[in-house]
């Protein structure tokens, strides 16, 4: 009898796996003479599948690596100090491609993307390696036993896990995969292996909030000492996503047809109303107060959208406990506001009187941004302006700055007859490709507007760019 092994679905498999993109000066890689374009095949006799494995296997005092350069195979035998960095960046971090998602979440944002955007945006990844390397959230539903053993052996930590609900039936409904019901067993295995993990709950009104949210938080708090944080973010629905909801696309999945009709009804997604969002804030505040009293930290954190959409105050920095989930948008607004306070306290160090520019942002942050810029202008003598842009690509429901495209920014400011710089959130631009979601580059946008376009992380970077030695307003 022959046992069939299911082939893993992958995308973006590189033509030359292990290709070196760059070598940092002053590192061991440069000392060896490694070059851009070299292809690293193996370390200590083991073939490589990704950059993580290179880091793990090459973290030794005696290392042998096999490198392909042109038509020549080179072998290096190295004795190194453990502190010596290799300084190697690979063109593709996963040499065997990106592990694809096997789920059917009703709120999956990739499925809500309109057609015509760059191809890489449509890759539905659920790759645990990208969780470690880039902070991506994964569901753990597509892990093989070999994956689990590697995570445990190589201590791939921390992991970021999309949970959404711990009730097995409800998580199966929300993830669209029968394997999703084993989430507590999966988290327990991570904990026993000493793997730290952050968790995320995409909160859907009438689905996994209320008593279900209390259950999920309670269950996660019992999952082990390696739980680092619980992030709760509101569901996001684009115009295209709303149209998909109306067609009930997901119910064709076998695992969805097997659910009771009552659970199928739960799959209808919508945004929170103002009052529902306030209720969630109060519910989470109750948990935070309890946890700070018992453990000295909040553990549970709400996405900034909840506070901004209701006008509720953003919690102080001390309640974010070092911002463990800032990459998931948890606490970005607090960091922004604290940066503004520091800038104003140090205002005497700069003379920016009369210096101006346009700050483009999403409609969600508009009120906060206008208040902030008014404070800066009064304090620094600047003439900064704010333009909020409605998201015409995804629909007005998607109101965060990071999902504005280059074309939307262009259309928002092209009526201005000034040469002053345009400032945008650096979250609008891919760190890898340096382009917006519509594939427009910052340079292309600047050329179209005839004025500098400057991505900035915070207000301090905006003001630094306004210093006369850095920006010309001719």
N, C-alpha and C positions, 0 to 999 in steps of 0.2 A: 504494500500500500504506500502510495506517495503522498507526502504531506506538502500542501501548497502553502508557500509563504507569501503573504500579501506584500506587494511592492509599495514602498512609501511614495506618496505624491510629493513632488518637489517642483520648484520653479527657479528661474534665474541661475541655472547651473553654469558656472563660468567655463569659457572655452579653455582657459589655462589655469587650472586650480593651483593655488599656492603662489600666484604671481606677486612679486614684491612691488608695491606701489611707491614706497619711499623708504629711505634709511636716514635716521636722525644723526646729525653730526655729533662726533664725540662719544659714540656708543660702540659696543662690541661689533655690531653689524657693519659699521663703517670700517673698523679696524681690520675686519676679515676681508674687506673689499667687496662686500655684497652690493649689488647695483639694482636700480630700478629695472624691472623686466625680468630679473632672475626668478626662477621657479623652484621653490623649495619642495622636494618630494617626500623626504622622510627625516625623522629625528631618532637617533639611536636604533635604527633598523625598523622603526614603526612608521607606516604610511600615515599621512596626515589627512584629516577630514575637515579641519577648520582651524582658525587662529587660536581658539582656546586650547586645543590640543597641542599646538606648537608651544604655547606658554607653559603648559603643564609639563610636557616632556623635556623641554629645553631648560627647565629650571633645575639644573644639576651642575655639579662641579666638572664633570667630564661629559662632553656632548659630541656626537658625530652627526653631521647633517649632510644630506645629499642635495646638491643644487644643479639644476639644468640651466645653462647659459648658451643660447644659440643652439648649436648642434653638439655641445660638449657637456658631459656629466662631470661635476666636480664634487669631491668629498673633502669635508673639513673636519678635522679632529681637534677639539678645543678643550683646554683646561681653563676654567673661569672661576672667578669669585661669585658667590651667589648673589651679591648685591649688584653685579654688573648688568646694566640693561642691554637688551638686544637692539632696541631702537628700530624695529622693523614694523612697518605698516603694510598689510596685505591689501591688494586691490579689491578682493572679495573675501569677507571674513569667514564665509562658509564655503568650503571647496566642493562640497557635494550638493550645492543648491540650498534653497530655503524650504524647510518643511512646511507644507501647506495645511491649512485649517480643514478639519473634517466636520465642523459644526454648522449650525444654521441659526445663529442668534437673530432674533427679530429686529434688534437694534444695530446690527452690524453696519458700521459706517461705510465700509468699503462697498457694500452692496447699495448704499445710498448715493454713491458718486454718479454724477451724470456722465454721459459718454463724451469722448473727445479729449480726455486729459492724458497725461503721459502714462505710458504702459505700466511702469513700476508701481504706480499708485493703486492698481487693481490687484496686486498680489496679496492674497489672503493668507498671511503667515500665521503660524501658531508654533513657532520654533523656540524651544527652551533656551537655545544658545543666544538668541537675540534678547531674551530676557536678562541674561547675565551681562551681555556686552552693551546693550543700548537701553535697557529699562523697559522693553516691550512687555506687555501683559500676555500670559498664556493660560490656557484652560487645563492643561495636563491630560486632556482626553486622548491625545495621539501618541503618548509616550509608550515605547516598547520596553520590555524588561531590560534590554541592553541599554536603553536610554537611562532608565532608573539606576542601573548599576554604575554607569559612567558618572552620573550626577553625584552619587554617593562616594565613589572611589576618588574622583577628582575634586570633590567638594565644590561644585559649581554653585556659588552662593554670592549674593542673595538671589532668590527667584521672586518674580512678580506674578501673582496668580489672580486671574479673573474668577471670582467666586459667584457673585450676584445673589445666590441663595444657597443655604445649606440643607433645606428640605429637599430630599432626593428627587421627588416627583417634580417639584417646582424648578429645580435646577435643570433637570432633563428638558423641561418645557422651554426654559430660557436659553439654554445652550443648543438645544436641538440635536442631542446626541445621547443615546442610552447610557454611554459610559460616564456621563456627567454626574450621575447620582452617587459616585464613589468619592466625592470631593473630600469628605472628612478623613477617609482612609488615606487618600493621597497626601493631604497636609500632615497627617500623623506620620507618614513615612518620611517626609522631608524633615520633620522635627526630630525623629529618632536618629536620623543621619547627621544631625547637627547643621542642617541647611537653614539659614535664615530666610524668611519670606515676608513680603508685603502682599496685602490682598486688596482687591478692588470690588466694589459693588456698584454696578450701573443701576440706578434706582428708577424704577418704572412705576408711576402712580397707579394704584389699584392692583398692582401685581406682586411686587416684592417689598412693599413698604409696610408701615403699621406693625402688626404683630409679627409678620414675617421678617421684617428688618430687625426687630428685637431678638428673634430667634437666631438669625444669622450672626449678629454681633455676639450674642451669648455663646453660640457654638464656636465661633472663631477664637474667642478669648480662652476657650478650653482646649484649643488645638495644640498647645505646647509653648514652651518658653522661647522658642525661636520665632514666634510671631512678632514682627516689628511694627506693623501698622495696618489699619483698616481705612481705606479711602472710600468715600461715598460720593459719587458724581451723578448728576441728573442725566437721564437719557437725552440724547441729541437726535433730532429728526430733521433731515433736509426735506425740501419740497419733493424731491424724487423719492425719498424714503416714505413720506406720507402717501404718495401715490401707490407705492408697493404695498403698504399696509392695506389700502382699500381693495387690493386684488387678492389678499390672503395668500400670497405666493408660497409661504413656508409650509402650508398644510399638506403639500404633496409629499413631504418627507415621510418615510415609513414610520419613524419613531413618533411623529406628530399625529399620524392617523390613529395610532394605538392609544392616544391619550383620551380620557373622558372629555365629553363636550364642554364641561365646565372649565377644564384646564385649557382647552383650545381658545375659549373666550378670553382667558387671561393674556393671550398673546397680543391683543390689540394694544398698540403703543401710542402714547400721546405725551405731551409735555405737562409739567406741573403747573397748576394755577398758582397765583400769589399765595392764597391761603394754605394750599397744600405744602408749598415750600416752607412757609413759616412753621407749620406743624412739624415738618422734618427737622428744621433747625432746633426747635424746642426739644424734640425727642433726642437728638444727638447731644445737645447741651446737657441733658440729664445724665446720659452715659458718660460724657466727659467729666462732669463734676464728680461722679462716683469713682471713676478710674483714677483721676488725679489724687483723690483722697486715699485710695487704696494702693496705688502704684507710683504716684508721683509724676505721671505723664498722662496725656489725653488718650493715646492709642488710636482713637477713632477721630477721623478728620473729614470735614465736608468740603466739597468742591467750591471754589470761589463763586461760581454762577449762582448758587443758592442765596448767598448774601447780596450779591449785586442785583439780582432780579427782584428782591424784596425790599432793598434799601436798608437791610439789617446791618449793623456795624460789623466790620471785619475783625475777627479775634486778634488780640495782641500776639506779638511774636512768641512770647513765652509759652503760649498754649499750642504752638506748633512743634515744640520739642525738637528743634533742629531741622525741621522741614524734611522729613523722610520721604515724602512723596511729591516734592516740588516738580519733578518731571511729569507728573500726572496732573499738573495744574493746581495742586493743593497748596495754597498760601502764596501764590505769585503776587496777588494784589497786596498782601501785607508787606512782602519784601519791597515792592514798588513804593508803597507809602512810606516805609521806613527810610528808604533811600532818599526820598524827597525831603524828609525831615533833616537828614544829615547834610544834604546839599544846602539847605537854607541856613543851617547853623554855621556852615563854613563859607557863606556867601562873600565875606570880605576878601577872600583869596582871589576873587575873579572880578574883572570889570567887563561886563557883557552888556552895558547900557546900549539900547537900540538894536541889539542883535536879534534877528527873528528867524522864523521858519514855520513850517506847517507839520503838525503831528496828525497822522491818519490812524484812526482806530476803529474797532467794531462798535456797534451800537450798545452792547452790553456795558462796556466800560466808559461810555461817553460822559455821563454825569460826573463820575469820579475823575476822569481825565480833565474835564473843564475846570473843576474846582482846583485840581492840582496845578494846572498851568496858570490859573489866575494867581495862586500863591507865589509861584515862581516869578511871574512877571512883576508882581508888586515888590518882591524881595530883591530881585536881581536886575530890574530895569529892562528885561528882555521884552520882546514883542512876539512871543510865540502864539500860534493859533492852533485850534483843534478843529478837524473835520472828521465827523463820524461817517462811515460808509456802510450802507446796507448791502448785505451779501446777495447780489443778484444771480450768482451761480447756484448756490445751495438753497436760497430762499431766506426770507427775513427771520425765520426761526433759528437759523444758525447765525449767532450774533457775536461770536468771539473774534478777536483781532487776528488770531493765528490762522484762520481759514479764509482770510481775504486774499484774493489773487492779484497779480500784477495789473491785470486789466481793470479790476475794480478800483484799485488805488489810482491808476491813471485817469479813469473817468471822474473820480471824486475831486481831483485837484487841477485838472487841465484848464479849468476856467480862470485860475489864478494867473494874473499877469505879473508875476514876480520871479526873480531868479534865486530866491532864498531856498535853502535845502528843504527837502521833504523827509521827515523822520517816520520810520515804521518800526513796529515791533520785530525783533529778530526772529520771533517764532513764525513769521510769515514765510521765511526763507529756509529752504533745506540746507542743513549743515554740510551735506554730502555733495549736492549738485549746485548749490548756491542759486537755486531758482525758486520761483513761486509755484503754487500748485498747478497753474496753467502753463508751466514751462517757460515763462518769461523770466529773464535774468534781471538782476538789479541794474546791470549796465544798460540793458535794453530799455528798461523803464526810465532811467535817467536820460537816455538819449531822446526818448519820445517826449519827455517833459521839458527838456532843455535846462534842467537844474539837477543838482546833486540829490541822490536818494540814499539815505543812510539808515541801515538797520541798527537799532540800539536795544540793549537789554534793559536799560533803566534811564532815569532822568539825568543821572550824572554823566552818562555817555552822550546824551543829547547836548548837554552844556559844554562838555569837552570839545565836541565837534563844532560848537559855535565860536570857540576862541579864535580870534582873528588870524592866528598863525596856522590854523587848520582848515578853515573854510573861507573862501572868497565869496562875497555877495555882489560881485560886479555884474 
